[in-house]
Amino acid sequence: MAFFQSIKEAFVKNKDKDKYLSGLGRSRKSFGDRLRALSNSFNGVNDELLEQIMIILLESDVGIHTAQKIVDQFEESASHIRDYDSMEDYFISILHDFYNQESDEDIQYNENGPTVIFMVGVNGSGKTTSSAKLIKYYQDQNLSVAVAAADTFRAGAVDQIATWADRLGVPCIKGKPNQDPSSVLVDACRYAKEHQIDILLADTAGRLQTKTNLMKELSKMVRVCDREIEGAPHEVWLVLDATTGQNGISQAREFLEATSVSGIILTKMDGTAKGGVVLAIRDSLHIPVRFLGLGEKPEDLKPFEINSYLMGITKGLESDE
């Protein structure tokens, strides 16, 4: 149990551990409980066990191709394992190494002015709500924040983010209904520079129906921001609804063809029992998961951390009970 003990020690030091435990509770019941149930009939690493692990992964929405890779890696070096605890410990270490968070680049912050972060994603993914939660996240780090209401075509989108901005006490730069969103971003970038804002969040389009329009719109937004603030946008975060599972990955591919996505925000993790989608996203898209939505409150968006994720979906702190 050496590996599990090491991630547990890292987990208990994480200030977000309680939120990970509660937010991933449904996934833990479907994934961790089913994994532990294998101890009742464990007779070594054989075909039957590998099949059961494959089923657990698939039903956790890991996806067939990713699940097969994980099972293959596990099978390669697990034949010598004779007891369940050692098997479980080794399997968790496989999941840890498979995600490989150590290879992720750090979030790029602009040292010479405002950091511009584009929020992209389809309508209904939680994009605007995640923008509001990010306001709270950066406020808690004593950073100044402004938001650009650049989703100017969806009815109510501007009012929604403006209401959140007002509630959290940050400026919201907005235009008129159906205004060119790029012009809103120009105004927002200029405001951020003039007022020495640390973080400018741009709530951008999720409503375009064709890939061609999406590419044109996002490309224009990138160009106008870069003219106003060098290197902007510094981050482009794609918001995906965890409850949509593999369908969310299909959506993501559309945005990946339209712009350079640098990270994923996975919302509504507390509302799904299929938390394995994190591994599918990593394997399919090769993009880091930056944040998990683990509840509905503004403070419930938490930075993704692999040890906390694995503890949350497998064992929690039940070994202390």
Buried (B, 14 or more C-beta within 10 A) or exposed (E): EEBBEBBBEBBEEBEBBEBBBBBBBBBBEBBBEBBBEBEEEBEBBEEEBBEBBBEBBBBBBBBEEBBBBBBEBBBEEBEEBEEBEBBBBBBBBBBBEBBEBEEBEEBBEBEEBBBBBBBBBBEEBBBBBBBBBBBBBBBEEEBBBBBBBBBBBBEEBBEBBBBBBEEBEBBBBBBEEEBBBBBBBBBBBEBBBEEEBBBBBBBBBBBBEEEEEBBEBBEBBBEBBBEBBEEBBBBBBBBBBBBBBBEBBEBBEBBBEBBEBBBBBBBBBBBBBBBBBBBBBBBBBEBBBBBBBBBEEBBBBBEBBBBBBBBBBBBBEEEEE
